[in-house]
Amino acid sequence: QAIQAINGYTSMSAEEFTNVIFQKIDVNNDGELTLEEFINGVEKDEDLMELITQSFDLSNVLKIIQNG
């Protein structure tokens, strides 16, 4: 949530974000994601890759730290 807020990307809550990821890539619907499921799912879904990239972009955090 903090990274999303710093980046100005707060169109969905952390819970909504998690639900989107699980809906898209929990292929066996067991409510858990293995590393393999996560990697395969993200590699196959451009929209999800963009969403994750935007949500976890730390460049703004680093700029704030560098500028004091």
N, C-alpha and C positions, 0 to 999 in steps of 0.2 A: 504494500500500500504506500509506503514511504517513497519508494522509487517512482511509482506511478504518479504520485503527487508532485514530486520534484520535476518530473518530465512534463507535467501538465496533461498527462494521459489518464484521466479518471472517468472514462465513459462507462466503466463497469466496476462493480465491487470486486474485492479479492475472491469472494465466494462465486460470483458470476463467472469470473475469469477461470477459476478452477473447474466449474461445471462445463464450460465451453471446451476446455482441454479434454476432460474425461469423455464428453459426448463424442468428440471427434476421434480420439485415439485409443480409448479403452476397448480394444477389439474383442476381447472375450467377456466384456461386461461383468467383471468380477469386482469392480469398485476399487481396483488397485492398478497402478501403472508400473510395469517393469521398465528398466532403463531401455531395453530393446523396443518395447511398445512406444515409449516416448520418442526415441530417436527416429524410428520408422514412421511414426505418425507425423511428426513435424517435417521430416524430409519429403513426405508425400503431399503435404498441404501448404501451398504458398501463403494462403491467408493466415493460417495459424503461425507459420514462421514469421510473418510480418508482425502479427500481434505480439508474439513473444519477444521479438527483437525490439519493438517499441516499448514494451512494458518493462524490460530489463536493461534498457540502455543506461549505462552508468556515466556517459560522457558529461552530462550536466552536473552530476554529483562531483566528478573529478574537477570540473571547472570551478565549482563553488569552493571546494577544498583548496585548490591552487590559489584562488583569489582571496582567501581568508574570509 
